[in-house]
Amino acid sequence: MDTGITGRKRGIRLQMLGRRAESSGFIRAARSRLICARISRLSAFRRARAILLYYPVRGEVDVLPLFRAALRAGKRVAFPRVQGARIVFHEVKSLFGLVPGAFGIPAPAPQRTRSAFDPGLIVVPGTAFSPLGDRLGYGGGYYDRALRRRTAPAVGAAFGFQVMGGLPGGKLDVRMDAVATEARMYFCGSAG
């Protein structure tokens, strides 16, 4: 990868992580509820029998209201666990079953077997997104590798300030089908 792109990505990550850290927990929580409401109104969410979520850390959009809504609607939900250089999703029926995983992120216990179901929607964290669905993660490529062979739409969950034009990308970066913010949805594919 071009070191110019790598440096630009690193700079954007630092800027966005700083902005997330500066915003108050109360404001993040209120905005997160709006974002979750937008995602829950998507036809892909309503039709899905199973969804893939993430456990929010470091000021990310809190998608745990989607977890509770999905369970109430009888959907299956899975969370990621880092295994080597990839993430594998495991079904979770209660947040009490999560344990500290890689990078200190709560994850399904290591002895759990991989969930055998096809999700209808994947909700993805990130440090920055573009209106066209480009995504900048934390730099490990875990989600890019996991999403490369997806059959379900992927929706990025982001605060409005995390959406920016001209996001640097490479051939291994995977685009989102939509990006949900507190103010609007950006449709970039099949997530409607």
C-alpha positions as CSV (number, residue, x, y, z in Angstrom):
1,M,0.0,0.0,0.0
2,D,1.2,3.5,-0.8
3,T,2.7,5.2,2.3
4,G,1.0,8.4,1.4
5,I,-2.4,6.7,1.7
6,T,-1.3,5.0,4.9
7,G,-0.2,8.3,6.4
8,R,-3.5,10.0,5.4
9,K,-5.5,7.2,6.9
10,R,-3.6,7.4,10.1
11,G,-4.2,11.2,10.3
12,I,-7.9,10.8,9.7
13,R,-8.1,8.1,12.3
14,L,-6.4,10.2,14.9
15,Q,-8.6,13.2,14.1
16,M,-11.9,11.2,14.3
17,L,-10.9,9.3,17.4
18,G,-10.1,12.7,19.0
19,R,-13.5,14.1,18.0
20,R,-15.3,11.1,19.4
21,A,-13.4,11.3,22.7
22,E,-14.2,15.1,22.9
23,S,-18.0,14.6,22.6
24,S,-19.9,14.0,25.8
25,G,-21.2,10.6,26.7
26,F,-24.7,12.1,26.9
27,I,-24.6,13.5,23.4
28,R,-23.1,10.2,22.0
29,A,-25.9,8.2,23.7
30,A,-28.6,10.5,22.3
31,R,-27.1,10.4,18.8
32,S,-26.6,6.6,19.0
33,R,-30.3,6.2,19.7
34,L,-31.2,8.2,16.6
35,I,-28.8,6.1,14.5
36,C,-30.2,2.8,15.8
37,A,-33.7,4.1,15.1
38,R,-32.7,4.8,11.5
39,I,-31.1,1.3,11.1
40,S,-34.1,-0.4,12.6
41,R,-36.4,1.2,10.0
42,L,-34.4,-0.3,7.1
43,S,-36.3,-3.0,5.2
44,A,-33.1,-5.1,5.5
45,F,-33.3,-4.9,9.3
46,R,-37.0,-5.7,9.4
47,R,-36.7,-8.6,7.0
48,A,-33.5,-10.1,8.5
49,R,-33.8,-13.2,10.6
50,A,-30.3,-12.7,11.9
51,I,-28.0,-9.7,12.2
52,L,-24.4,-9.1,12.9
53,L,-23.5,-6.4,15.4
54,Y,-20.4,-5.1,17.2
55,Y,-19.8,-4.2,20.8
56,P,-19.2,-0.5,21.0
57,V,-15.9,0.7,22.5
58,R,-13.8,4.0,22.4
59,G,-16.8,6.2,21.8
60,E,-18.3,4.3,18.9
61,V,-21.9,4.5,18.0
62,D,-23.7,2.4,20.7
63,V,-25.7,-0.2,18.7
64,L,-26.8,-2.2,21.8
65,P,-30.3,-0.9,21.4
66,L,-30.4,-2.8,18.1
67,F,-29.4,-5.9,20.0
68,R,-32.3,-5.6,22.3
69,A,-34.7,-4.7,19.5
70,A,-33.6,-7.7,17.4
71,L,-34.0,-10.1,20.3
72,R,-37.5,-8.7,21.0
73,A,-38.4,-9.3,17.3
74,G,-37.2,-12.9,17.5
75,K,-34.0,-12.3,15.4
76,R,-30.7,-14.1,16.0
77,V,-27.8,-11.8,16.7
78,A,-24.1,-12.5,16.5
79,F,-21.0,-10.5,17.7
80,P,-17.4,-10.8,16.4
81,R,-14.5,-12.5,18.1
82,V,-11.0,-12.0,16.8
83,Q,-9.4,-15.3,15.8
84,G,-5.9,-14.9,14.4
85,A,-6.1,-12.4,11.6
86,R,-9.8,-12.5,11.1
87,I,-13.1,-12.0,12.9
88,V,-15.6,-14.8,13.3
89,F,-19.2,-14.1,14.4
90,H,-20.9,-16.1,17.2
91,E,-24.5,-16.0,18.2
92,V,-25.2,-14.1,21.5
93,K,-28.4,-14.3,23.4
94,S,-27.3,-12.2,26.3
95,L,-24.6,-9.6,26.8
96,F,-23.7,-11.4,30.1
97,G,-22.1,-14.1,27.9
98,L,-19.5,-11.7,26.6
99,V,-15.9,-11.8,27.9
100,P,-12.9,-9.6,27.3
101,G,-11.5,-10.4,23.8
102,A,-8.8,-9.0,21.6
103,F,-7.9,-5.4,22.3
104,G,-10.1,-5.6,25.4
105,I,-13.3,-5.6,23.4
106,P,-16.2,-7.7,24.9
107,A,-16.7,-10.7,22.6
108,P,-18.3,-14.2,22.7
109,A,-16.4,-16.6,24.9
110,P,-13.6,-18.5,23.0
111,Q,-15.2,-22.0,23.5
112,R,-18.3,-21.0,21.7
113,T,-18.8,-22.6,18.3
114,R,-19.2,-20.5,15.2
115,S,-22.8,-19.5,14.5
116,A,-24.2,-21.3,11.5
117,F,-26.6,-18.8,10.0
118,D,-26.7,-16.3,7.2
119,P,-27.3,-12.8,8.4
120,G,-29.7,-10.4,6.7
121,L,-27.8,-7.3,7.8
122,I,-24.3,-6.5,9.1
123,V,-23.8,-3.3,11.2
124,V,-20.2,-2.1,11.0
125,P,-18.2,0.3,13.2
126,G,-15.5,2.6,11.8
127,T,-13.5,5.7,12.4
128,A,-14.7,7.5,9.2
129,F,-17.0,6.9,6.3
130,S,-17.7,8.6,3.0
131,P,-21.1,9.4,1.5
132,L,-20.3,6.7,-1.1
133,G,-19.8,4.0,1.5
134,D,-16.0,4.1,1.8
135,R,-15.0,3.0,5.3
136,L,-11.9,3.6,7.4
137,G,-11.5,1.3,10.4
138,Y,-8.8,1.0,12.9
139,G,-6.2,-0.3,10.5
140,G,-6.2,-4.0,11.1
141,G,-8.3,-5.0,8.1
142,Y,-10.5,-7.3,10.2
143,Y,-13.8,-6.1,8.9
144,D,-12.5,-5.7,5.3
145,R,-11.5,-9.4,5.3
146,A,-14.8,-10.5,6.9
147,L,-17.0,-8.4,4.6
148,R,-15.3,-9.4,1.3
149,R,-17.5,-12.4,0.9
150,R,-20.7,-11.1,2.4
151,T,-24.1,-11.9,1.0
152,A,-25.9,-9.4,3.3
153,P,-25.9,-5.6,3.1
154,A,-23.4,-3.9,5.4
155,V,-24.4,-0.6,7.1
156,G,-21.8,1.6,8.7
157,A,-22.9,3.2,12.0
158,A,-21.4,6.7,12.4
159,F,-21.8,10.1,14.0
160,G,-22.4,12.8,11.4
161,F,-18.9,14.3,11.9
162,Q,-17.4,10.9,10.9
163,V,-18.7,11.2,7.3
164,M,-16.3,13.0,5.0
165,G,-15.7,13.2,1.3
166,G,-12.4,12.2,-0.3
167,L,-11.7,9.3,2.1
168,P,-8.4,7.6,1.0
169,G,-8.9,3.9,0.1
170,G,-7.1,1.0,-1.3
171,K,-8.1,-2.1,-3.3
172,L,-8.6,-4.2,-0.2
173,D,-11.0,-1.7,1.4
174,V,-14.6,-2.8,1.3
175,R,-17.5,-0.4,0.8
176,M,-20.6,-0.2,2.9
177,D,-24.1,-0.5,1.3
178,A,-25.3,2.3,3.5
179,V,-24.0,4.6,6.3
180,A,-26.4,5.6,9.1
181,T,-25.9,8.8,11.0
182,E,-28.1,10.7,13.5
183,A,-29.1,13.1,10.7
184,R,-29.5,10.9,7.7
185,M,-28.9,7.7,5.8
186,Y,-26.5,7.5,2.9
187,F,-27.5,4.7,0.6
188,C,-24.7,3.3,-1.5
189,G,-25.9,-0.2,-2.3
190,S,-28.6,-2.7,-1.3
191,A,-29.4,-1.8,2.3
192,G,-32.7,0.1,1.9
